[in-house]
Amino acid sequence: MESTFDPQAVLLELIQHNDFNHFSGKFIRDELVKYRNLWKACLMTRHGTGIVLRDLNEGCYNVDTLYILAAPGRAFDLAKVISRWEADEVKCMEGKEADSFLGQGGHLDETVFEVWWD
C-alpha cells in the first residue's frame, strides 16, 4: 500500500501559523508554494531545539530559521525570491559546507539557504 503522507505539506502548514517581527508565516508559505519549482525541500526550526520542544505544550511552534534545499540549477532564482522576505540574515551553503550540513553523503552539488528572522 502506497503512503499518502506528505511531510513537506505538514511542514509548510506549520510555517504558515507563525507570525513575529518581520516574519509572516502565511506570506512565506505562500511564496514557497508559488515558487515550488525552485526548491527540493524546506524545514523551519531553530538552533536551540529545546526551546521548540518546551513551547509545544503551550501550542507554540517557536521557530526562527528556515532551511531551504534549492532545486538543481535554481539557487540564483531562489536567492532573488528570498531577498524579498525581510529576513534578518540569509546564509548560502554550497560545496563542502552544504555536504557537511546534509550529512556528508556526496551532496557537493547541493545549495542550502539558511534564512533567519530575529
C-alpha positions in Angstrom: 0.0 0.0 0.0 1.4 3.4 -1.0 1.5 6.1 1.7 -0.3 9.4 1.0 1.5 11.1 3.9 3.4 14.3 2.7 5.8 15.5 5.4 6.6 18.6 3.4 3.0 19.7 3.3 2.8 19.3 7.1 6.0 21.5 7.5 4.5 24.1 5.2 1.3 24.1 7.3 3.4 24.7 10.4 5.2 27.6 8.8 2.0 29.5 7.9 0.9 29.5 11.6 3.8 31.7 12.7 4.0 35.5 12.8 6.6 37.5 14.6 8.6 40.7 14.0 9.2 40.8 10.2 8.2 37.1 9.7 4.8 36.5 8.2 4.2 32.7 8.1 1.3 32.9 5.7 3.3 35.1 3.3 6.4 32.8 3.4 4.3 29.7 3.0 2.5 31.2 0.0 5.8 32.2 -1.5 7.3 28.8 -1.0 4.2 27.2 -2.7 4.3 29.7 -5.5 8.0 29.1 -6.3 7.9 25.3 -5.5 9.9 24.7 -8.7 12.9 26.5 -7.1 13.4 24.1 -4.2 13.5 20.4 -3.2 12.7 20.6 0.5 12.3 23.1 3.3 12.3 22.9 7.1 11.7 25.6 9.7 13.3 25.1 13.1 15.6 27.0 15.4 19.2 26.4 16.6 18.0 25.7 20.2 15.7 22.8 19.6 14.9 22.6 23.3 13.1 25.9 23.0 10.8 24.4 20.3 10.1 21.4 22.5 9.5 23.5 25.6 6.9 25.7 23.9 4.9 23.0 22.0 3.0 22.3 25.2 1.8 25.9 25.0 0.6 25.5 21.4 3.5 27.5 20.1 5.8 26.3 17.3 8.7 28.6 18.4 11.0 28.7 15.3 13.0 31.3 13.6 15.2 29.7 11.0 14.1 28.4 7.6 16.4 25.9 5.7 15.7 25.5 2.0 17.3 22.9 -0.2 17.5 24.5 -3.7 16.5 22.6 -6.8 19.4 21.9 -9.2 20.4 25.0 -11.0 17.8 27.2 -9.3 19.8 28.7 -6.4 20.2 32.1 -8.0 16.5 32.4 -8.7 15.6 31.2 -5.2 18.0 33.8 -3.7 16.2 36.5 -5.6 12.9 35.3 -4.1 14.4 35.0 -0.6 15.7 38.6 -0.8 12.1 39.9 -0.6 11.3 38.2 2.7 12.7 40.8 5.1 14.9 38.2 6.8 17.5 39.4 9.3 20.1 37.1 7.9 20.5 34.8 4.9 23.3 32.4 4.5 24.0 30.3 1.4 25.8 26.9 1.9 27.4 25.3 -1.1 30.0 22.6 -1.8 31.7 21.0 1.2 29.7 23.2 3.6 26.4 22.0 2.2 27.6 18.4 2.0 28.6 18.6 5.7 25.2 20.2 6.6 23.3 17.5 4.7 25.3 14.6 6.3 28.4 14.2 4.1 26.8 11.8 1.6 28.1 13.2 -1.6 26.0 16.4 -1.7 28.7 18.7 -3.1 26.4 19.9 -5.9 23.7 21.0 -3.4 22.8 24.5 -2.2 21.1 25.1 1.1 19.8 28.5 2.3 19.6 29.3 5.9 17.1 32.2 6.4 16.8 33.7 9.9 14.4 36.1 11.4 15.0 37.7 14.8 
